Amino acid sequence: MKKINELYTRKPRIIKVVQFGEGNFLRGFVDYMIDVANEKGVFNGDIAIVKPRPFGDMERFHAQNNIYTVSLRGKRNGKIYVENRVITSVQKAISSYNDYEEYMALARLDTVQFVVSNTTEAGIVFDADDKFELTPPNTYPGKLTKFLYERFKTFHGDPSKGLIILPVELIEDNGIRLKECVLKYVDLWNLGEEFKKWICENNIFCSTLVDRIVTGYPQNQAAEICEQLGYEDQLLDTGEPFALWVIESDKDISEKFPLDKVGMHVIFTDNQKPYRERKVRILNGAHTSTVLAAYLMGKNIVRECMNDALVRKLMDKIVFDEIVPTVKLPWQEAIDFAKAVYERFDNPFVDHALLSISLNSVSKWKTRILPTFKDDYAKNQTPPKFLTFSFAALMAFYTSDKLENGVLVGDRNGERYEIKDDRKVLEFFAANSKSKPTREFVTAFASNTDFWGEDLTKYNHFVDMVCEDLDSMKKNGMKATVEALVKES
């Protein structure tokens, strides 16, 4: 079988984007979007990928002339959707360590306009021990600071040579955090007030929100997919069709980065928080509020939940009756997003395990469900029935007194499963879930301010409702409890 680069070539373009990170997500999200924009003639720029970490090499990229396939598979508008796109938007792929001089030469390149990064959530950090003279500095913000300083010197502080910086690391206000780190390095390394002024006035640090499941190289299906494609591709990258990129900036960058003009779901805004809230509350909230009950009803992957009438009805009640009304965006936008989420959950190409979603469910309930719960309670002065039920389902899922090798061992009708969370959480359930009467157990859990940041027993009738649900789960089982719950509404 021929290799992909024997069948496809790249059209030469100027390099506009320096990308810190060679991973699956950037290649299946940012590089894919830029490739579409190039094809449509609205961007006309290439990417230089820079590997930010010292381990590993870029040989797979070099062997394929940086050409690879993105295969998007899932549902769109209720129908199976498959798209295989050969990506030709990457011109260079180098290591910041092994190819340091070539990497720094990018800073002196007149055509560069953007920096994109995905160095994981731990990548945007300040380390006072990082050194300017290292080639390169250890941290990503350190690398970026030295890169910008090289550009500042090369172009003698020319205001037009500042960059638009687009971090996609999954932390809130990622652009703000990155800029803070860069300015700390400017001070630590005594790089001067003129450089600091240039950073602040002529570079745009955007905060972004990204959303697409990119599953990467499909180890078990790669041979079959390549057979269908008709070529070998060691960089094959798979993901879902859905994609959203919300870009927050003080200055409008949409003309320079017109991905929205070619049908990409890119939103330019001066406030990304409502969109972040929408994602956390609807997508993440739908997961956290339903999967623990669904697991105890015998389901193992998300798609099974979508195809089970009872679980689906429970999710409908939670999402459309209790979550969507609290989202601070136009109602139709929230509804449309929720419908898109359902299609994503029903993706026939992704087996998303419920147990993997269950990881750290206590902190997830606090961040994903509690804000919605509080907004609904403030409006109605009574706890929302289905979100309260999800709290009881969490307690049922975590019920065990067997703490072994750092995990709590649960029991689903004689089948062992592992509960993974912070050690304090696991120790609490091991000590309380089996030994205490229901009300005492619920009160102790709900009032634990270390878990929730507040005492949840202050919400009228909350403890009563959780106790009623939990007792029903113990006596009648999860399925019968859910059936009674949805029947009442």
N, C-alpha and C positions, 0 to 999 in steps of 0.2 A: 504493500500500500504506500502511496506517495505521502510525503509530508506536506503540511499545510502551506509552507513557504515555497514549495515547488509549484503550487497552483495559484497562489495569490501573491501580489506584490503591493508595496506601499507607494502612494503618490507623494512625492517630496513636498513638504510644507515647512514653514518657519516654526520654530519651537516657541509656543506661547505659555506652556504650563510646565512647571517643575513640581513633580509629585513625590512627596515623601511617603513611601510605602508601596510595596509590590504585591500586596495580598489580594485575595479573592474579591473582597468587597469593592475596593477601588476599581479593580479591573472590570467587574460586572455592573458597576453603577456609574461612576464618574467617566471612566474611559469609554464606556458604552455610549453615554449621552453625547460626549464630545465627538465620537465617531459618527453618530447620526447627524449632528450639527455640521460636521465637515461634509458629509455626503450631500446635505441640503444646501451647502454653500453659504451658511450664515456665520461660521466661525473661522474656518480655514487656518487652523493651527494644530500643531502636534504637541505631544507630551514627552517630557524626559522623566522617566521613573528613576528615583534615587532610593536605593535600599538603605534605610536608616540604621539598621542593626549590624553588628560586626560579623555575626555568624551566617553561614550559607553563601551561595554565589548566585550569579545571574545567568548561568550557562543555558538553562532551558529557554530563556528569552533570546539569547544570542543564537542558539541553534535554529530558532524559528524566525529569525529576523524581526523579533518582537511582534509577530503576527499570531493571533489566537482567536478562538471562537467563544462567544457568549451564547449559551443555550438557555432561553427563557421558557419555562414550562409551567403551566398551571391552568387557571380558568380566567376567562375574560368575557364579561357580559353573558355569563351562564354557559359558555361553551369552552371546550378544551382548546387551549391556545399553546402553540409551540412556535418559537422563533429562533432560528440559528443565524447569528450574525458574525461575520468575520471582521474582527477589529483591526484596523490599520492606522489608528491614531497615535500609536506609540513609536517614536523615532529612536529613542535611546533608552537603555536600561543599564544603569551603572550602580556601583557600590560606593557609598560615601567614604568607606574605609579603603577598599582595594583600588578604587579609581579616584582618589581624593582630588588630584589636580584637574581631572576632567569634570568632576562634580563642581569644584569652585569656579571653573570656567563658565558654568551656566549662570553664575551671578553676574558675569561681565557681558552676558549676551543681551544685546540691545532689544531683541524681540520679546523677551520674557515679560509677561504681564500678570501671571497668576502663580500662586503657590497653593497646592492642595496637600492635605496630609491625613493619614490614618495610622497613628502610631500606638493605638490602643488607649484605653482610658488612663493607663499609667504613664503614657508618653508625655503628657503636658504637665511637667513638673519642673520645679526650680531646685537645683542642687548647688549649694554654696561651694562645694568642692570641685565643681566643673571648672575646666581651665580653657581660656581663649586659645592658648598656644597648642592645644591638642589638635590632631589632624584626623578626624574632626573632633569637636567637643562631644562629651558623652551623651548628653540629653538632647531630645529633639529641639526644645526652645533654645538651647545653647548652639546647636547646629544652625538654626534659623537666624539667630542673632549674628553669628559670624558671616553667614551667607549675605545677609542684608548689609553688613558693614563693608564687605568686599564690593558690593554694588554701589553703596554710598560713595566710597573712595574712587571707584572706577569712573563714575559719572559726575564726580565733584559736587555731590549733593543736589543734582538736577531734580527739581520737584516732579518732573514728568516720568522719572524712572522708578517711582515708588510702585509697590506691588499690591494686588488684591489677594488677600490671604484667606483661604477657605478650609479651615480644619473641619473634619467630619467625625472626630473622636466623639464617642457617646458620653459626653459630660455636658451638663447644662452650662450655657454661656461659654462655650468652648473658645470662641474668638476672644472674648474678654479675658479669660484665664490665660490664653496663650500670649496675648499682648502684655499682660502683667508680668509674666515670666521673662519675656524679652527685655522689658524695661529694667527688670532687676539685674539681668546680665549686663546691660549697658552700664549700670552703676557699678556693679561688682568688678567689671573689667575696665572701668575708667575710659570708656569709649567717647566721652565728650557730650556736651550739651547740644552741639550742632547736630550730631547724629541722632540724639534723642528727639530733637525737634523734628528732624526729617522723618523719623519713624512715626511720630504722632500726627504730623500734618500731611504726609504724602503717601502713607501706606494705609490701606483699609483692611482692618481685621474684622471679618464677618463671623457672626455666630450662626451656626447651622443646625438643622435637624434633618436627618436622613432616615429613610425607611424603605428597605427592600431586603428580603431574605435572600442571601447569596450563599448557596450550599457548596460552591467550589468544585473541585475536581471529583467527578462521580466514580469513585474507585471501582464499584461493582458493576457499573453500567458503561464505563468509558469505551470498552472495546465495541460494544453494540452500537453506541452513538457514533463512534468514529466510522464504523462500517456503513452506517446510514449516510454519514456526511461524505464518505468517499476519500477520506484522508486521515492521517495520523496527527493528533494534536495533544502534546504533552502539557499544554497550558489551558486545556478545555475548562471552562468556568460555567457552572450552572446556577440558575437562580429563578425567582418567580417573576411573572410579568409586571406586577405592581411596583411602582417606584414613586417616591415623593422626596423632593429636596426643597426645604424651606431655608432661604438665605436672608438673614437679617443684617442690615448695614445702615449706617448713618447717611451714606451717599448712595444714590441710585446707580447700580452697576449693570442693570439689565441690558443696556445697549452694548456693552463690551462683552457680556456673557449671555448671549441671547438664546439659551437652550429652550426657553419656553416658546420660542417662535417655531419650533419644529415638532411640537406636540409632546415634548417632555413635561412631566408634571413638576415644574420648578416654580416656586412662589417667591417673589422678591418682596420683602416687607421691612418695616422698621420695628416690628415686634413679633417675634416668633413664638412667644409664650402661649398664646391661645392654641396654636397648632401642636406644640409639644403637649399641652394639656389634653387636647383631643386624642392624640395617639396614646398617651399613658392611660387615660381614663377608658377609652373605648377598646383599643386593641389589647393592651396589657391588662386592663381591668376585666375584660371578657374572659381572658385566660384565667387569671387569678381567682375570679369569683365562681368559676364553673368546673375547672378540671379536677379539683380534689374530690368533689361530690361525684363527678363522672367516673373517676378512677375507682371509687368505692362501689359504684354501680357496675363495674366490670369492664369499663372502657380502658384502652391502652394508648391510643393515639388520637390526635385532634380530629382527624377526618371521621373517625368512628362517632365522635360526639355530634358532628354535623349531620350524620346520617341516622341518628337515633332520635325519634320524634319527641321523646320525653326530655332528653338533655337539650335538644334544640329549643323546645318550648321554655325551659328554664332559662336558657341564654337569652332568648327573646325578651322575656320579662325583665331580666337584669339590665340588658343593654338598652332596649327601647323605652322601657317604663321608668328606669331609675338612673341610668348613666347619661344617655343622650340629653335629657332636659337640663342637666347641670353644665353642659359644655358651653363655654362663652364664645360661641361662633354662631352665625346664622343657622337656624334649625335644619334647613335642607342640606347645608354643608355637612353637618354632623350625621344626618341620616345617610347621605351618600357615602360618607367615609365608613360608617358602620356596615353598609351593604358590601362595600369593597373588602372590608375585613372578613366578612363571612365567606366571600369567594376565596380569599387567601387561606382561610382555615380549611376549606374543602379541596385544597390542591391535591390532585391524585398522584402527583409526583413526589410529594414530601410526606414522610412518615414522622410526624412531630410527636415524640413520646410525652405522655402526660407526666411521667415521673421526672423527666428533665425540666419541665415547666415548674414542677413542685419545689424545686431547689429554693431554699430561703424564703418560704412562703409567708413567714411572719413579717419580715421587713417589706416584702412585696405587698402584703395587705395594707400595711401602713402607708406606703407611698402611692399605691395604685387605686385603693378602694376607700381608705379613710377620708380623703378630701371630698370625694363624691358623696359619701355617707353624710358628712357634716353639712354639705350644701343642701342636700335633700332634707335633712333633719331641721335645718334652719328655716326652710320653707314650710314644712308640714308639721313641725313640732312633734313628730313621732318617728322612730327609726324606720328606714325603708326596709320592707319585709324581706326582699330577696337578697339584698346586700348583707343584712343581719343573718340570714340563713347561711350565707357564704362563710361568715365568721364561725358559726357552729360546725359547718362542714370541715373547716380548717382544723378545728379542735378534734373532730372525729378522726380525721386523717392522721393527726399527730398522736393519737391516743396509744400509748405503749409505755411499759416500764422496763423495756429491754434496751439498754444503752450499751452497744458493743462496737469496739474499734472506731469510736468517733461518730457513729451513726445510730439513730434510733430505729429499731426494727418493728415495723408495723405488720398487721395481719389482715389480709383480705380473704375471708372465707377459707382459711387454712393456707393461703399463699403468702409467703414472706415478701415484704418490700422494704426498701431502705428510705428513711426520712433524713434529709440532709439540711442542716441549718446551723446557725451560730450555736456554740456549745452551751451557752446560758439558756437558750431556748430549749434545746434537747434535754438538758438537766431538769428544767422546770417541768416538762411533760413527764419525764421518767419518774419524778418525785410526786406528781400531783394527779395525773390523768386517770390512774387506776385506783388510787387509794382514797380519794376524796369524793364525797357526795357531789352530785352535779352542780348544785348552786354554789357550793364552796369552791369547786374547781373553776367554774365560769367566773365567779367574782375575783378570784386570785389572778386569773389570766387577764381579764378585762381591766383590772385596776393596776396592772404592772406598768408603771410609767417608763421603765427602761425599754419596754417593747414598743409602746405607743406614743411616748412623749407627752401623754396626758392620761387621766383616769377615765376610761370609757364607761364606767358605771354611773357617771353623772348624767348620761343620756337616759331620760325617762323611759322605762319599760324595756330597755335594751337587755339587761340581764334576764328578765322574765322571758323575753322572746327567744334568746339564745338557749336558755334552759329547756324551754318547750321543744325547740327543734332538736337539741342534742338528745333529750330523753326519747324522742320519737325515733331518732336514728338508732339508738341502742335497743329499743324495744321492737321496732317494726322493720328496721333496715333502711338503707339510704333510698332505695327506689320507691318504697311505699311513702316515705316522708316527702320526697319530691312530688310524687303523684298527688298527695293531699295538698301540698303547698300550691301547685299550679292550678288545681281544681278550685281552690277557694277564691282565686283572683278573678 
